[in-house]
Amino acid sequence: MTRNKFAIFFALLFSMCMALYSAWSDLKEDQRVLDNVNHVESRLNDIIEINALMTQIQKERGLTAINDADPNAVVKAALTTERQETTALLRVSDKTSLIDRVHSARADTLQLVEHSDSLADDVFNRYSTIIAELLRASESLIFETGDPELKNLLIIYHLLANAQESTGRLRAKIATALASGKLTAENLRDIIALDAIYHNLISKSATHLPPRFQSLVSDVQMKPCVRETFTVVEATANRMLPTQTLSSLAWFELSTCAIEDLNQLGQRHLQTLQSQIVSAKNSAENTRLRHLFFWSGGLATLLFMLSIILKRSKALALKHKLLENYQEAIDYSTIVSKTDKKGMITYVNQDFCDISGYAPEELLHRSHNIVRHPDVPKAFFKSLWDDLHKGKKWRGVIKNLKKDGSTYWVDASISPLYDEKGALIEYIAIRRDVTDLFLLNQEIKETQRELIYRMGEAVESRSKESGHHIQRVAHYSRLLAEIAGLSSEECEIILASSTMHDIGKISISDEILLKAEALTPAEWSVMKTHAEIGYRILEGSEHPLLKIAATVAYEHHEHFDGNGYPRGLKGEAISIYGRIVAIADVFDALVTERTYKEAWPLEAIVAYFKEQSGKQFDPNLIDHFLNHLDRFLEIQNNFKDQDIKNV
């Protein structure tokens, strides 16, 4: 780096430091303003929550007063509902200290209510004390607010809340008088005082409201609920309690409506507060964002200029280091080899040598044919290299041969590598040893087949079939499937699944299954159910082997002409597996001796199958079977029963 580059670098660094300091100062001031607004917003949310709880407890107090004076089912039901709502509000609040005090005081009040000798005034006073506690908490939050204008608006909101409380107390006092039909002197004094307090609070609220909102107070006073409520209050203050025209519950609903009208006035005022807070918050956030964008843009510009100076030296060093790290990580965790464009090995890591058993010098400059397993056809590798020469990537599982002659499997990914001009340099192969997984999968498949075979053998031994019957049927079925052109995988599946063709016999009683003489029509109907029972036992699995086993159990007694059972399927509506096992099962039954019959002569067997071609059996499969009969007889000879009489 030249002297000029050093000078430019330090000039840019100094400019960046000055820009950062300026931005930090601006952002710090923006955050202070935003914190103040958030503080006010938090206080307002707390006040709203407290006032909501206070309103709910006021309702509970009023209904409690009515219930004490004149208990009835309607009042009791309404009171129960209000108590549940109050409890729900207490549970969701996060003001732990205040809520704990309110919860404790309310619990004491409810316990006092339960005592029949408790005084209504005591209960009323206890509720009023709780509400006063909430009003004090709300007031203390107001005076924690630092902004004078917002504090003044919060005071108005608090005055309206107090006006609601005065109305709420009037609601309870007059409700008690209406319920009892009596207006005591003490109640009269309280009603007169509360009426005066209410009008004083409303007057103060109107005086301090902004001019555009002052008419709202007059409008609320003229609302029907408010007007009628204070008409009743004035009549009561003049000792004219309307007991004949107004029930305590009707009064409660009327005065509650008035309180809700007052609450709506408070909410309108609250909207003004929230609008001012949102406006202040948005202004502070916008200012902060402008500073942040300015700082980000300036910093990005400076960093970009610095990066230009340092770009070449650092970029090259970083790339070189990253390449080393990548190679180390790949070499450490996978089996790696590289080849040139002709496929000759140019690099192998230690894991490749370990798994193949070859030393590096035995592998380098040779093709991968050195580890090719004879089971893998050359056409496989030709297709692989054709894809790579076309610029494609290749991935798959390959079976390989170790130096000692043992086998291993790898999950390989092979990719072409190019230079900066797009010219091919070499190929890299990254492998993962999956030998254990492959062998485990094979072992699981063998275990599954063994279990299925054992189940089939257990069923056959119970029905006194010959000991090797299911083995012969399985091998007949596989051979016929091969001749019919099924895939090798399908042939292996039918070899295993055919052993379960008579599993449904497990549910057939010994009296029918082991009966030596011919079955009656009723017994034969029961015996035929073994096909559907076998299907029900095996159905529902998504495993290919068990799905085909269920099909074979269901269909191996169906006839090609539709006269079989259990469903009377016809032609190719019967699965190829069912048609194959049907031939194998009948052939073994005819060609072997049983305790209840002699083996048929071969000529009779051939004649039977020819006669039943297109009737009981698929004619194409019968042609395959008869054309290769010697191979089926060879299987029958390889699995002869040693002692038929004792089977």
C-alpha positions as CSV (number, residue, x, y, z in Angstrom):
1,M,0.0,0.0,0.0
2,T,1.5,3.4,-1.0
3,R,1.9,6.5,1.1
4,N,-1.1,8.1,-0.6
5,K,-3.3,5.1,0.1
6,F,-2.2,5.4,3.8
7,A,-3.2,9.1,3.9
8,I,-6.6,8.4,2.2
9,F,-7.2,5.4,4.6
10,F,-6.6,7.5,7.7
11,A,-8.6,10.4,6.4
12,L,-11.5,8.1,5.7
13,L,-11.1,6.5,9.1
14,F,-11.2,9.9,10.9
15,S,-14.3,11.0,8.9
16,M,-16.0,7.7,9.9
17,C,-15.2,8.3,13.6
18,M,-16.6,11.8,13.4
19,A,-19.7,10.6,11.6
20,L,-20.2,7.9,14.2
21,Y,-19.9,10.3,17.1
22,S,-22.4,12.7,15.5
23,A,-24.8,9.9,14.8
24,W,-24.4,8.5,18.3
25,S,-25.3,11.9,19.8
26,D,-28.4,12.4,17.7
27,L,-29.6,8.8,18.3
28,K,-29.1,9.2,22.0
29,E,-31.2,12.3,22.1
30,D,-33.9,10.6,19.9
31,Q,-33.9,7.7,22.3
32,R,-34.4,10.0,25.3
33,V,-37.4,11.6,23.7
34,L,-38.8,8.2,22.7
35,D,-38.3,6.8,26.2
36,N,-40.3,9.8,27.6
37,V,-43.1,9.1,25.2
38,N,-43.1,5.4,26.0
39,H,-43.1,6.1,29.7
40,V,-46.3,8.3,29.3
41,E,-47.8,5.6,27.1
42,S,-47.0,2.9,29.7
43,R,-48.6,5.1,32.4
44,L,-51.7,5.6,30.3
45,N,-52.1,1.9,29.6
46,D,-51.8,1.2,33.4
47,I,-54.4,3.9,34.2
48,I,-56.8,2.4,31.6
49,E,-56.3,-1.1,33.1
50,I,-56.9,0.2,36.6
51,N,-60.0,2.1,35.6
52,A,-61.4,-0.9,33.8
53,L,-61.0,-2.9,37.0
54,M,-62.5,-0.1,39.1
55,T,-65.6,0.0,36.8
56,Q,-66.1,-3.7,37.2
57,I,-65.8,-3.6,41.0
58,Q,-68.3,-0.7,40.9
59,K,-70.8,-2.9,39.2
60,E,-70.2,-5.7,41.7
61,R,-70.7,-3.2,44.6
62,G,-74.0,-2.0,43.1
63,L,-75.4,-5.5,42.6
64,T,-74.2,-6.6,46.1
65,A,-76.2,-3.7,47.6
66,I,-79.3,-4.7,45.7
67,N,-78.9,-8.3,46.7
68,D,-78.4,-7.4,50.4
69,A,-81.6,-5.3,50.4
70,D,-83.9,-7.5,48.4
71,P,-82.3,-10.8,47.3
72,N,-83.9,-12.6,44.3
73,A,-82.8,-15.0,41.6
74,V,-82.3,-12.4,38.9
75,V,-80.1,-10.2,41.0
76,K,-78.1,-13.2,42.3
77,A,-77.5,-14.5,38.8
78,A,-76.3,-11.0,37.6
79,L,-74.1,-10.7,40.7
80,T,-72.5,-14.1,40.1
81,T,-71.7,-13.0,36.5
82,E,-70.1,-9.7,37.6
83,R,-68.0,-11.5,40.3
84,Q,-66.7,-13.9,37.7
85,E,-65.8,-11.1,35.4
86,T,-64.0,-9.2,38.2
87,T,-62.0,-12.3,39.1
88,A,-61.0,-12.8,35.4
89,L,-59.8,-9.1,35.3
90,L,-57.8,-9.7,38.5
91,R,-56.1,-12.8,37.0
92,V,-55.0,-11.2,33.8
93,S,-53.5,-8.0,35.3
94,D,-49.7,-7.9,35.7
95,K,-49.7,-5.2,38.4
96,T,-48.7,-7.6,41.1
97,S,-48.5,-5.4,44.2
98,L,-51.7,-3.5,43.6
99,I,-53.6,-6.5,42.4
100,D,-52.5,-8.5,45.5
101,R,-53.9,-5.8,47.7
102,V,-57.2,-5.5,45.8
103,H,-57.5,-9.3,45.6
104,S,-57.0,-9.6,49.4
105,A,-59.4,-6.8,50.2
106,R,-62.0,-8.2,47.9
107,A,-61.7,-11.7,49.3
108,D,-62.3,-10.2,52.8
109,T,-65.3,-8.4,51.5
110,L,-66.8,-11.5,49.8
111,Q,-66.2,-13.4,53.0
112,L,-68.0,-10.7,54.9
113,V,-70.9,-10.9,52.4
114,E,-71.3,-14.6,53.2
115,H,-72.1,-13.8,56.8
116,S,-75.9,-13.3,57.2
117,D,-75.3,-10.9,60.1
118,S,-73.0,-8.6,58.1
119,L,-74.1,-5.0,57.7
120,A,-74.8,-3.7,54.2
121,D,-73.0,-0.5,55.0
122,D,-69.9,-2.4,56.0
123,V,-69.8,-4.2,52.7
124,F,-70.5,-1.0,50.7
125,N,-67.7,0.8,52.6
126,R,-65.2,-2.1,52.0
127,Y,-66.0,-2.0,48.2
128,S,-65.6,1.8,48.2
129,T,-62.3,1.4,50.0
130,I,-61.0,-0.9,47.3
131,I,-62.2,1.5,44.6
132,A,-60.5,4.4,46.4
133,E,-57.3,2.4,46.4
134,L,-57.5,2.0,42.7
135,L,-58.2,5.7,42.2
136,R,-55.2,6.6,44.3
137,A,-53.0,4.2,42.2
138,S,-54.3,5.9,39.1
139,E,-53.6,9.3,40.5
140,S,-50.1,8.4,41.5
141,L,-49.4,7.2,37.9
142,I,-50.7,10.6,36.6
143,F,-48.2,12.5,38.7
144,E,-45.3,10.3,37.6
145,T,-45.8,11.8,34.1
146,G,-43.2,14.4,33.3
147,D,-44.8,16.1,30.3
148,P,-47.0,19.0,31.7
149,E,-49.5,19.0,28.8
150,L,-50.0,15.3,28.9
151,K,-50.2,15.3,32.7
152,N,-53.0,17.9,32.5
153,L,-55.0,15.7,30.0
154,L,-54.5,12.7,32.3
155,I,-55.9,14.8,35.3
156,I,-59.0,15.4,33.2
157,Y,-59.3,11.7,32.5
158,H,-58.9,11.1,36.3
159,L,-61.6,13.7,37.1
160,L,-64.0,11.8,34.8
161,A,-63.1,8.5,36.5
162,N,-63.9,10.1,39.8
163,A,-67.2,11.3,38.4
164,Q,-67.9,7.7,37.4
165,E,-67.2,6.6,40.9
166,S,-69.5,9.2,42.4
167,T,-72.2,7.9,40.0
168,G,-71.4,4.4,40.9
169,R,-71.8,5.1,44.6
170,L,-75.1,6.9,43.9
171,R,-76.1,3.7,41.9
172,A,-75.4,1.5,45.0
173,K,-77.0,3.9,47.5
174,I,-80.3,4.4,45.6
175,A,-80.4,0.7,44.6
176,T,-80.3,-0.2,48.3
177,A,-83.1,2.2,49.1
178,L,-85.2,1.0,46.2
179,A,-84.6,-2.7,47.1
180,S,-85.5,-2.1,50.8
181,G,-88.2,0.5,50.1
182,K,-86.6,2.7,52.7
183,L,-84.6,5.9,52.5
184,T,-82.6,6.3,55.7
185,A,-81.3,9.6,56.9
186,E,-77.7,8.4,56.4
187,N,-78.4,7.3,52.9
188,L,-80.1,10.6,52.1
189,R,-77.0,12.6,53.4
190,D,-74.7,10.4,51.3
191,I,-76.9,10.8,48.1
192,I,-77.0,14.6,48.5
193,A,-73.2,14.7,49.0
194,L,-72.4,12.4,46.1
195,D,-74.7,14.3,43.8
196,A,-72.8,17.5,44.7
197,I,-69.4,15.9,44.2
198,Y,-70.5,14.5,40.8
199,H,-71.5,17.9,39.5
200,N,-68.4,19.5,40.9
201,L,-66.2,17.0,39.1
202,I,-68.1,17.4,35.8
203,S,-67.7,21.1,36.1
204,K,-63.9,20.9,36.7
205,S,-63.6,18.5,33.7
206,A,-65.5,20.8,31.4
207,T,-63.3,23.8,32.5
208,H,-60.0,22.1,31.9
209,L,-61.0,20.4,28.6
210,P,-59.7,21.9,25.4
211,P,-62.3,24.3,23.9
212,R,-63.2,21.9,21.0
213,F,-64.2,19.2,23.6
214,Q,-66.0,21.3,26.2
215,S,-69.4,20.9,24.4
216,L,-69.0,17.1,24.8
217,V,-69.7,17.4,28.5
218,S,-72.9,19.2,27.9
219,D,-73.9,16.6,25.2
220,V,-73.2,13.8,27.7
221,Q,-75.4,15.5,30.3
222,M,-78.2,15.6,27.9
223,K,-78.1,11.9,27.0
224,P,-81.3,10.0,28.1
225,C,-79.6,7.7,30.5
226,V,-77.7,10.5,32.2
227,R,-80.6,12.8,32.3
228,E,-83.0,10.2,33.7
229,T,-80.5,8.9,36.2
230,F,-79.9,12.3,37.7
231,T,-83.7,13.0,37.6
232,V,-84.0,10.0,39.9
233,V,-81.1,11.3,42.0
234,E,-82.7,14.7,42.4
235,A,-86.1,13.2,43.3
236,T,-84.4,11.0,45.9
237,A,-82.5,13.9,47.3
238,N,-85.9,15.6,47.7
239,R,-87.2,12.5,49.6
240,M,-89.3,11.4,46.6
241,L,-87.9,7.8,46.2
242,P,-89.7,6.3,43.1
243,T,-90.3,2.9,44.7
244,Q,-93.6,2.4,42.9
245,T,-92.3,3.1,39.4
246,L,-88.7,1.9,39.4
247,S,-87.3,-1.5,40.6
248,S,-83.8,-1.7,42.1
249,L,-82.7,-3.8,39.1
250,A,-84.2,-1.4,36.6
251,W,-82.4,1.5,38.4
252,F,-79.2,-0.5,38.3
253,E,-79.4,-0.9,34.6
254,L,-80.4,2.8,34.1
255,S,-77.5,4.1,36.2
256,T,-75.1,1.7,34.6
257,C,-76.1,3.1,31.2
258,A,-75.3,6.6,32.6
259,I,-71.9,5.5,33.9
260,E,-71.2,3.9,30.4
261,D,-72.1,7.3,28.8
262,L,-69.6,9.0,31.1
263,N,-67.1,6.3,30.3
264,Q,-67.6,7.0,26.6
265,L,-66.8,10.7,27.3
266,G,-63.6,9.5,29.0
267,Q,-62.8,7.3,26.1
268,R,-63.2,10.2,23.7
269,H,-60.8,12.2,25.8
270,L,-58.6,9.1,26.0
271,Q,-58.5,9.0,22.2
272,T,-57.1,12.5,22.2
273,L,-54.4,11.5,24.7
274,Q,-53.5,8.4,22.7
275,S,-53.5,10.4,19.4
276,Q,-51.0,12.9,20.9
277,I,-48.8,10.1,22.3
278,V,-48.8,8.2,18.9
279,S,-48.0,11.5,17.1
280,A,-45.1,12.2,19.5
281,K,-43.9,8.6,19.3
282,N,-44.1,8.6,15.5
283,S,-42.2,11.9,15.3
284,A,-39.5,10.6,17.6
285,E,-39.2,7.3,15.7
286,N,-39.1,9.1,12.3
287,T,-36.4,11.4,13.5
288,R,-34.4,8.4,14.8
289,L,-34.9,6.6,11.5
290,R,-33.7,9.6,9.5
291,H,-30.6,9.8,11.7
292,L,-30.2,6.0,11.4
293,F,-30.5,6.1,7.6
294,F,-28.1,9.0,7.4
295,W,-25.6,7.2,9.6
296,S,-26.0,3.9,7.8
297,G,-25.6,5.6,4.4
298,G,-22.6,7.6,5.4
299,L,-21.0,4.6,7.1
300,A,-21.7,2.3,4.1
301,T,-20.1,4.8,1.8
302,L,-17.0,5.1,4.0
303,L,-16.8,1.4,4.4
304,F,-17.2,0.9,0.6
305,M,-14.3,3.3,0.0
306,L,-12.2,1.5,2.6
307,S,-13.0,-1.8,1.1
308,I,-11.8,-0.7,-2.3
309,I,-8.4,0.1,-0.9
310,L,-8.1,-3.2,1.0
311,K,-10.0,-5.3,-1.5
312,R,-7.4,-7.1,-3.5
313,S,-5.0,-8.1,-0.8
314,K,-7.6,-9.2,1.7
315,A,-9.9,-10.9,-0.8
316,L,-7.1,-13.1,-2.2
317,A,-5.9,-14.0,1.3
318,L,-9.4,-14.8,2.5
319,K,-10.2,-17.0,-0.6
320,H,-7.0,-18.9,-0.1
321,K,-7.7,-19.5,3.5
322,L,-11.3,-20.5,2.9
323,L,-10.2,-23.0,0.2
324,E,-7.8,-24.5,2.7
325,N,-10.5,-24.7,5.4
326,Y,-13.0,-26.2,3.0
327,Q,-10.6,-28.8,1.9
328,E,-9.7,-29.7,5.4
329,A,-13.3,-29.9,6.4
330,I,-14.2,-32.1,3.4
331,D,-11.1,-34.3,3.9
332,Y,-11.9,-34.7,7.6
333,S,-15.6,-35.6,7.3
334,T,-15.9,-37.5,4.0
335,I,-14.2,-39.9,1.5
336,V,-12.7,-37.8,-1.2
337,S,-11.0,-38.4,-4.6
338,K,-10.3,-36.2,-7.6
339,T,-9.6,-37.2,-11.2
340,D,-8.4,-35.5,-14.3
341,K,-10.5,-35.0,-17.3
342,K,-9.7,-38.5,-18.5
343,G,-10.9,-40.1,-15.2
344,M,-7.4,-40.9,-13.8
345,I,-7.1,-40.4,-10.0
346,T,-5.1,-37.4,-9.1
347,Y,-5.9,-37.2,-5.4
348,V,-7.3,-39.4,-2.6
349,N,-7.7,-38.6,1.1
350,Q,-6.9,-41.0,4.0
351,D,-10.5,-42.0,4.4
352,F,-10.6,-43.3,0.8
353,C,-7.5,-45.4,1.5
354,D,-8.9,-46.7,4.8
355,I,-12.2,-47.9,3.3
356,S,-10.7,-49.3,0.1
357,G,-7.6,-50.9,1.7
358,Y,-5.3,-49.4,-0.9
359,A,-2.3,-47.2,-0.3
360,P,-2.2,-43.8,-2.1
361,E,0.5,-44.9,-4.5
362,E,-1.6,-47.8,-5.6
363,L,-4.5,-45.5,-6.4
364,L,-2.9,-42.5,-8.0
365,H,-2.9,-42.3,-11.8
366,R,-5.3,-45.2,-12.1
367,S,-9.0,-45.2,-12.9
368,H,-11.7,-46.0,-10.3
369,N,-12.1,-49.4,-12.0
370,I,-9.6,-50.6,-9.3
371,V,-12.5,-50.5,-6.8
372,R,-15.4,-51.5,-9.2
373,H,-17.4,-54.4,-7.9
374,P,-18.2,-57.1,-10.5
375,D,-21.9,-56.9,-9.7
376,V,-22.1,-53.3,-11.0
377,P,-22.4,-53.4,-14.8
378,K,-20.1,-51.3,-17.0
379,A,-23.2,-49.7,-18.5
380,F,-23.8,-48.0,-15.1
381,F,-20.4,-46.3,-15.2
382,K,-20.8,-45.4,-18.9
383,S,-24.1,-43.6,-18.1
384,L,-22.4,-41.8,-15.1
385,W,-19.5,-40.5,-17.2
386,D,-21.9,-39.5,-20.0
387,D,-23.7,-37.2,-17.5
388,L,-20.4,-35.7,-16.2
389,H,-19.1,-35.0,-19.7
390,K,-22.3,-33.1,-20.4
391,G,-21.5,-30.9,-17.4
392,K,-24.1,-32.5,-15.1
393,K,-23.6,-33.5,-11.5
394,W,-24.2,-37.1,-10.4
395,R,-25.3,-38.6,-7.1
396,G,-26.1,-42.2,-6.2
397,V,-25.2,-45.3,-4.2
398,I,-22.3,-47.4,-5.6
399,K,-21.3,-50.9,-4.6
400,N,-17.4,-51.1,-4.4
401,L,-14.8,-53.8,-3.9
402,K,-12.0,-53.5,-1.3
403,K,-8.5,-54.7,-1.9
404,D,-9.1,-57.8,0.3
405,G,-12.2,-58.7,-1.8
406,S,-14.9,-57.6,0.7
407,T,-17.7,-55.3,-0.3
408,Y,-18.6,-51.7,0.8
409,W,-21.2,-49.2,-0.3
410,V,-20.9,-45.4,-0.6
411,D,-23.3,-42.6,-1.2
412,A,-21.3,-40.6,-3.8
413,S,-21.7,-37.1,-5.2
414,I,-19.5,-36.3,-8.3
415,S,-19.2,-32.8,-9.7
416,P,-17.1,-31.2,-12.5
417,L,-14.8,-28.3,-11.5
418,Y,-14.1,-25.4,-13.8
419,D,-11.6,-22.5,-13.9
420,E,-12.6,-18.8,-14.0
421,K,-13.0,-19.0,-17.8
422,G,-15.4,-21.9,-17.6
423,A,-12.9,-24.6,-18.8
424,L,-13.1,-28.0,-17.2
425,I,-10.2,-28.7,-14.8
426,E,-11.1,-31.9,-13.0
427,Y,-13.8,-34.0,-11.3
428,I,-14.2,-34.3,-7.5
429,A,-16.1,-37.1,-5.8
430,I,-17.3,-36.8,-2.2
431,R,-18.6,-40.0,-0.6
432,R,-20.2,-41.2,2.6
433,D,-19.8,-44.7,3.8
434,V,-23.3,-46.3,4.0
435,T,-22.2,-49.9,4.3
436,D,-23.7,-50.4,7.8
437,L,-27.0,-48.8,6.7
438,F,-27.1,-51.0,3.6
439,L,-26.3,-54.2,5.5
440,L,-28.8,-53.2,8.2
441,N,-31.4,-52.7,5.6
442,Q,-30.7,-56.1,4.1
443,E,-30.8,-57.7,7.6
444,I,-34.2,-56.0,8.3
445,K,-35.6,-57.3,5.0
446,E,-34.3,-60.8,5.7
447,T,-35.8,-60.7,9.2
448,Q,-39.1,-59.5,7.9
449,R,-39.2,-62.3,5.3
450,E,-38.2,-64.9,8.0
451,L,-41.0,-63.7,10.3
452,I,-43.6,-63.8,7.5
453,Y,-42.4,-67.3,6.5
454,R,-42.6,-68.5,10.1
455,M,-46.2,-67.1,10.4
456,G,-47.2,-68.8,7.2
457,E,-45.6,-72.1,8.4
458,A,-47.4,-71.9,11.7
459,V,-50.7,-71.6,9.9
460,E,-50.0,-74.4,7.5
461,S,-48.8,-76.7,10.3
462,R,-52.1,-76.2,12.1
463,S,-54.1,-77.1,9.0
464,K,-51.9,-80.3,8.6
465,E,-50.5,-79.1,5.2
466,S,-47.2,-80.7,4.2
467,G,-44.1,-79.3,5.9
468,H,-42.7,-77.7,2.8
469,H,-45.9,-76.6,1.2
470,I,-45.4,-72.9,1.8
471,Q,-41.7,-73.1,0.6
472,R,-42.8,-74.8,-2.6
473,V,-45.7,-72.3,-3.2
474,A,-43.2,-69.4,-2.6
475,H,-40.7,-70.7,-5.1
476,Y,-43.3,-71.7,-7.6
477,S,-44.7,-68.2,-7.4
478,R,-41.3,-66.5,-7.8
479,L,-40.4,-68.7,-10.8
480,L,-43.8,-68.0,-12.5
481,A,-43.4,-64.3,-11.8
482,E,-39.9,-64.3,-13.4
483,I,-41.2,-66.2,-16.5
484,A,-44.2,-63.7,-16.7
485,G,-41.7,-60.8,-16.9
486,L,-42.2,-59.2,-13.5
487,S,-39.3,-57.2,-12.1
488,S,-36.7,-58.8,-9.9
489,E,-38.0,-56.7,-6.9
490,E,-41.5,-57.9,-7.5
491,C,-40.3,-61.5,-7.8
492,E,-38.6,-61.3,-4.4
493,I,-41.7,-59.7,-2.8
494,I,-44.0,-62.4,-4.1
495,L,-41.5,-65.1,-2.9
496,A,-42.0,-63.7,0.7
497,S,-45.7,-62.6,0.5
498,S,-47.0,-65.8,-1.0
499,T,-46.1,-67.7,2.2
500,M,-49.0,-65.8,3.9
501,H,-51.7,-66.8,1.4
502,D,-53.6,-69.0,3.9
503,I,-53.0,-66.9,7.1
504,G,-56.8,-66.4,7.3
505,K,-57.1,-70.1,8.3
506,I,-55.8,-69.1,11.7
507,S,-59.4,-68.1,12.6
508,I,-61.1,-71.3,11.3
509,S,-62.0,-73.7,14.0
510,D,-60.3,-77.1,14.3
511,E,-63.7,-78.9,13.7
512,I,-63.8,-77.5,10.2
513,L,-60.1,-77.1,9.4
514,L,-59.0,-80.6,10.5
515,K,-62.1,-82.4,9.4
516,A,-61.1,-85.6,7.4
517,E,-64.3,-86.1,5.4
518,A,-66.0,-83.7,3.0
519,L,-67.3,-80.4,4.5
520,T,-71.0,-79.6,4.6
521,P,-72.2,-76.6,2.6
522,A,-72.4,-74.6,5.9
523,E,-68.8,-75.7,6.9
524,W,-67.5,-74.9,3.4
525,S,-69.0,-71.3,3.7
526,V,-67.1,-70.9,6.9
527,M,-63.9,-72.3,5.3
528,K,-64.1,-69.8,2.4
529,T,-64.1,-66.9,4.8
530,H,-60.3,-67.5,5.4
531,A,-59.5,-65.4,2.3
532,E,-61.2,-62.3,3.5
533,I,-60.0,-62.9,7.1
534,G,-56.4,-63.1,5.8
535,Y,-56.8,-59.8,4.0
536,R,-58.2,-58.1,7.1
537,I,-55.3,-59.3,9.1
538,L,-52.7,-57.9,6.7
539,E,-54.5,-54.8,5.3
540,G,-53.5,-51.3,6.3
541,S,-49.7,-51.5,6.0
542,E,-47.9,-49.2,3.6
543,H,-45.0,-51.7,3.3
544,P,-45.0,-53.2,-0.2
545,L,-44.4,-56.7,1.0
546,L,-47.4,-56.7,3.4
547,K,-49.7,-54.9,0.9
548,I,-49.0,-57.6,-1.7
549,A,-49.4,-60.3,1.0
550,A,-52.8,-58.9,1.8
551,T,-53.8,-59.0,-1.9
552,V,-52.6,-62.6,-2.3
553,A,-54.5,-63.7,0.8
554,Y,-57.6,-62.0,-0.6
555,E,-57.5,-63.2,-4.2
556,H,-55.7,-66.5,-4.5
557,H,-59.1,-68.3,-4.6
558,E,-60.6,-66.0,-7.3
559,H,-61.2,-67.6,-10.7
560,F,-60.3,-66.0,-14.0
561,D,-63.9,-66.5,-15.2
562,G,-65.4,-64.8,-12.1
563,N,-66.7,-68.0,-10.4
564,G,-64.2,-67.9,-7.5
565,Y,-64.5,-66.4,-4.0
566,P,-64.7,-64.2,-1.9
567,R,-65.6,-61.4,-4.3
568,G,-66.1,-63.1,-7.6
569,L,-63.4,-61.0,-9.4
570,K,-62.9,-61.7,-13.1
571,G,-60.0,-61.6,-15.5
572,E,-57.4,-58.9,-14.9
573,A,-59.5,-57.4,-12.1
574,I,-57.6,-60.1,-10.1
575,S,-54.1,-58.9,-9.4
576,I,-51.2,-60.6,-11.1
577,Y,-50.0,-61.7,-7.7
578,G,-53.3,-63.4,-6.9
579,R,-53.4,-65.1,-10.3
580,I,-49.8,-66.4,-9.9
581,V,-50.3,-67.8,-6.4
582,A,-53.6,-69.4,-7.4
583,I,-51.7,-71.6,-9.9
584,A,-48.8,-72.3,-7.5
585,D,-51.1,-73.3,-4.6
586,V,-53.3,-75.6,-6.7
587,F,-50.2,-77.2,-8.4
588,D,-48.7,-78.1,-5.1
589,A,-51.9,-79.4,-3.7
590,L,-52.2,-81.8,-6.8
591,V,-48.6,-82.8,-7.1
592,T,-48.0,-83.8,-3.4
593,E,-49.5,-86.5,-1.3
594,R,-51.7,-85.6,1.7
595,T,-53.1,-87.6,4.6
596,Y,-56.5,-87.3,2.9
597,K,-55.5,-87.9,-0.7
598,E,-52.9,-89.4,-3.1
599,A,-50.7,-87.3,-5.4
600,W,-52.2,-86.9,-8.9
601,P,-50.3,-88.3,-11.9
602,L,-48.5,-85.7,-13.9
603,E,-50.6,-86.4,-17.0
604,A,-53.8,-85.7,-14.9
605,I,-52.3,-82.5,-13.5
606,V,-51.4,-81.2,-17.0
607,A,-54.8,-82.1,-18.3
608,Y,-56.5,-80.3,-15.4
609,F,-54.6,-77.1,-15.9
610,K,-55.3,-77.2,-19.7
611,E,-58.9,-77.7,-19.0
612,Q,-59.1,-74.9,-16.4
613,S,-57.1,-72.4,-18.6
614,G,-59.3,-69.4,-19.0
615,K,-61.7,-70.7,-16.4
616,Q,-60.1,-71.0,-13.0
617,F,-56.7,-69.8,-14.2
618,D,-55.2,-67.0,-16.3
619,P,-54.5,-68.6,-19.7
620,N,-51.3,-66.7,-20.3
621,L,-49.9,-67.7,-17.0
622,I,-51.0,-71.4,-17.7
623,D,-49.0,-71.3,-21.0
624,H,-45.9,-70.0,-19.1
625,F,-46.4,-72.7,-16.5
626,L,-46.8,-75.6,-18.8
627,N,-44.0,-74.5,-21.1
628,H,-41.6,-74.6,-18.1
629,L,-43.2,-77.4,-16.2
630,D,-39.8,-79.2,-15.8
631,R,-38.5,-76.2,-13.7
632,F,-41.5,-76.4,-11.4
633,L,-41.1,-80.1,-10.9
634,E,-37.5,-79.5,-10.1
635,I,-38.6,-77.2,-7.2
636,Q,-41.1,-79.8,-6.1
637,N,-38.3,-82.4,-6.0
638,N,-35.9,-80.0,-4.1
639,F,-38.5,-79.5,-1.3
640,K,-39.9,-83.0,-0.9
641,D,-41.6,-83.8,2.4
642,Q,-39.6,-86.4,4.4
643,D,-42.5,-88.0,6.2
644,I,-45.9,-87.1,4.7
645,K,-47.9,-89.2,7.0
646,N,-46.7,-87.4,10.0
647,V,-47.1,-83.9,8.6
